[in-house]
Structure formats: structure tokens, C-alpha cells
Amino acid sequence: MKITITAFDRSPDGGRGLARDTRVRWALEEVGQSYEVRLVTFDAMKQPAHLLLHPFGQIPTYEEGDLALFETGAIVLHIGERHAGLLPNDANARSRAIMWMFAAVNTVEPPILELVTARIFEGDKPWAKERIPLVMGHVRERLKQLSTRLGDSEWLDGAFSAGDLMMVSVLLRLRASGILEEFQNLAAYVARGEARPAYKRAFDAQWAVNNRN
């Protein structure tokens, strides 16, 4: 059954892998599933046709037959449950992989997004000088906790899983801040994720869209 996802016609990051469709592309590449991409403009994302797929007017969406999904965590989980390669066969390990997916988007990503907002959208506000260091402290605390848990392990819980895919995707948002380099094991962890052939294919596909003539 044909899989179609939506992505930015022109991503704000210029195709550097930070738009959330990268996570879905990566997951599909990991499990070897072909897919089509429907590009949408910012205006189209607010139109009724797209809002039927994503009520909050964002990307990506995922369509497969009569199934339509939004939210990257839900989409990646669906892909992992339908196809081998992202979730372990062992029931307990599978549950832990899903746990790490939730941790990535519910615990680690919020302070990172808060930092992005503070620096990019609020950097010129009078309170920014005090707020940004505070938010950076919250990010560092989360990274310290994650770094301690990861230790010298290659991945979060044994073999690579959807939990690592989501966590690496979240941590990539810190590249411009330089904070990630303060935690060498996390920087190496992200580099391992980026080195995966499936990630490279996903990145290249997004880059090509955003850098076409």
C-alpha cells in the first residue's frame, strides 16, 4: 500500500535535517519502505485540505490507504509496529524502546525547543539576557541526566531502535548552540545516528528538495 508523507516545500532550516519529516523519512528508510512526499507551502498548511490531516496545521502527515496520522512519535511507532527494524522482538525491550521514544519528545525535547524559541524569536526582548542562560541551564541538566544514563553504551538500550531514532533527532536541534559538544558521549551518540545509511538517505532526500533550482 502506497505511503505518502507531507514535508515543507521550503524548510526553514534549508534542508539540514531539523524539520520533523526527517524523522519519518529516516524511519521508513530504516525499515526499507518506499514512500512518496507531497510538498506543502506554509499557506497550504493552513488550508482545510491539510487541516483534515493535521488539525494543528503542521508537518509531517502520514497516509497509507485509509489511515492518516500526524505527530512524528505516533508515525514512527506505527512504522515500527508494522515493519521489522525499529522495535525489538522481545516484549520488554520493545516496551523500553517505546519508553525512550516518549522520553525524547516529552522530556528531552521541550527544554531544547524552549531554547530555540528564546534565542531565535525572543532574542531581542528585554528579558532575553536573563532568560536564555536559565533555559540553557535546563537543557544542560537534561543532557547531564541523559549522558549519565547512556554512559559508554552505543545506543540507549542494546541495539539501535526507534527510541534512538527519536532521541538523536531531538538532540540534533542543539547543533548550533554548541551545548551538545559539552557531553562527548552524547555528541558521539548523535554522530553514530547520522552515520547510519538510512539517516543519510533521509537527509539527502530532504536536502535535495530544499536546494533544488
N, C-alpha and C positions, 0 to 999 in steps of 0.2 A: 504494500500500500504506500502510495506516494507521501512523503513527508515534506511539508513546506514550513519554513520559518520566516519571520519578518526581521528586518535589520534596517538601520539608518541608511538612507540614501547618501548622506554625508555625515559621518560620525564626528562629534565634537572633538574627539581626540585624534582625528586624522587617520584612523585605522590602526592605532597602536595597541589594540587588543584590550582596551578598557571597557568598551561597550559590552553590555551584557549578552549580546548574541554570541560573543566569543565563547562563553561557557557552553552554550548549546551546540555550537559548531564543534567544539572540542569533544564533547560527549559523543556526538554522532560519529566523529572520526575515530574515537577510541573503540567503538563497537562495530565499525565498518559499515555503517548505514549511509546510503546516499540520500541527499536532500536537495531541495530547491530553495532559493531565497527570493522573497518578494521584498523589494526595497521600498521604503516609505519615507516621505518627507515629513518634516515637523508639522506642517499643515495637515497632511493626510492622517497623522496620528491622532488628530483631534476630531476627525470626521466620523459620522455614525457607523460607517462600514468597519473601521478599525476598532471603534469603541465596543462593538459587538464582540470582538475577540479579546480586547483588553480594556476593561472599563475605566482604567486609570490613564489611558492614552499613552502607553509606553511601548517599548520593545524589549525583548522579543516576544513573539507569539509562536505557537507550535500547532500545526494542523496535520492530522493524519486520519483520513476517512472522515467519520462524523465526530471525531474527537478534536476539540480545540482547547488549548491550555495557555496560561500565562504564568509568570513567576518562574525564574530560572531554577530555583530549587525543586519546584514541582515538576518541571520539564525534565531536568536531569535525572530525578528519581524515577520518573516514568520510563525514560530511556534505559536506565539501569535495570529496571524490573522486567522490561521486555526483551533485552538483549544481553548476552554474556559479555563481561569485560569490565564492568564498573562496580558491581556488587558481589561480594564473596558468596560462595555456595553455603558455607557454614552459617547457620541461623544467627548465632551470637555475633560472629564477625560482621555479618550483614547489618545487624542492628547497630553495631558500633560505627560502621561506615555511614549509616544514615544519621547517627548522632553527630558525627563530625560535619556532615552537611549542614545540619541545623546550627551547630556551633559557629560555622563560618559566617552564615548570613545573619544570625541572631545575636551573637556575642562579639565576634571579631570585627565584622564589617561596620556596625553602627558608629563607633568612635572614629573609624577611618573616614567614613562619609562626612561625619561632623567636621573633621579636619579639612577635608576638601572644600566644604561649604564655607568654613571660617576663612580659609586662605584665598579662595577664588572669588566668592560672592560677597564676603564681608570684610575683606582685607583693608578697605578704605574707610571702614566705620571707626568712630572714635574709641570704641571698646576693643578693637581688634588686638591692640598691643598687649592687653591683659588676657584676652580670651584665648588667643592662639597658643601660648605656652601651656595654658591649662588643658586645652584639648590634646595637645601633643603629649602631655603627661598621661592622659587617659589611654592614648594609643600605646605609649611605651609600656604601661602596666599590663595591657592585654598581651603585647608581644613578649614581654618577660615571662608571663604565665605560659604562653604557647611554646616559647623557646625551651622552658624547663621541661615541659611535657614531651616535646619532640626529642630532646637530648641529641644523641648521636645516631638516632634512627634515620633510615632513608625516607620512610613515609610514616604517617600518623599511627597506623595500626597494621603492621605487616605489609602486605602487598599494596601497590597503588590501587586506589578506589575512588568512587565518586566523592568521598569526603575530602581527599587530597585535591581533586579537580576543583571543587568549590573553594577550598581554603587557599590554594595557590592563586586562583582568580581574584579573590578578595585582596590578598597581600600585594598583588601586582599594582594595586592602586597607590601603594606607598612609594613607588619607584622615584617619583620626582621629589619627594620630601627628604630622601636620604636616611630616613629613620631605620629602614629595614637593614641597612648595612651595619647598624649598631649591634645586630644579632646575627653573627656569622652563620650559625646553623640554619636560621630561617632564610637568610639570603641564598645559601646553598640549596635549601629545600625548594625555593622558588625556581632557581636555575635548573634543578632537575626536572621540574614540571615543564618549563619552557623547552627543555631539550627533547621532550618526548615527540616522536614523529607526528602523532595525532595533533598535538598542540601546534606544531609548526605548520601543518596543513591548514588548520583553522585560522591561525594568524595570517598566513599568506593569502587566504581567501578573503579575509576582511580587509587586509591592506590593499589588495588588488581593486576592490570595489571603491575604496576611498581615494585611490590615487590613479584612477582611470582618467583619460583625457576628456 
